[in-house]
């Protein structure tokens, strides 16, 4: 809500939005400096579990490795959609697009090679039963972030125009009302994580939030100029509550899936939010706002079905201590041996 206000009312003019973004950049840069000096560097060595390889995510079975490859391709492959749209709009030549496509293919191949290099030796050796995890849960959470964060980024991009054109509002008023969708984030996202912690069943909370997103976007698809504006705003906030809350619930589950690779799972799920934004915004260029809301609802319901089938309630999700497998202990012993060997070498 702050940026539209600064851009349209405080600064104004054709360059108002440029100055607003510049001010935002200055604030972020200042906060980055503060963060560097104010925050300690991660958990202690005794509580942090290091992954064996940082180049690719570890999996438990050969089938999971195939799934990981398939779920990795869209992370970079979705950029091909942007290249196609930019070329179609005349901002990129055929040769430029070809170079971009080849670069995308090269990056995808590189990632696949890394997945194979990391996992083939591990799988040949055999993964201990106590170190296995359900990759399907990772895939399910990829879909939730695709459907919630991807929808959030897409809706924020088109909602001001929708309110302006549907109810004949000024650009400033439409921007402020549409910003309420993002403003709810201050409460709804942490609440999603808190509910996931308190309910005692993270899977149920995730399913509930995704179903709520579907209902919310279906209601937004019904909105038109005959609706009272206050009701439309209420429906928008209602939908945002579930969208933002489901994002918090997603990251409420991730740390419980496999502690050693929490960062990699988080990175993959988070990246799928951007994949969702690219896909949804590309679709938006071909449909009406009403159709677009229904498409977002469909994405949420599809994710709900995937979670219902694939998402498992993490074992020990509410234990006071994280589960430590035999591989975790082996890695810890190796790191300890390296640490003890360094003073002797010196």
Beta strands, then each sheet from edge to edge (+ up, - down):
end
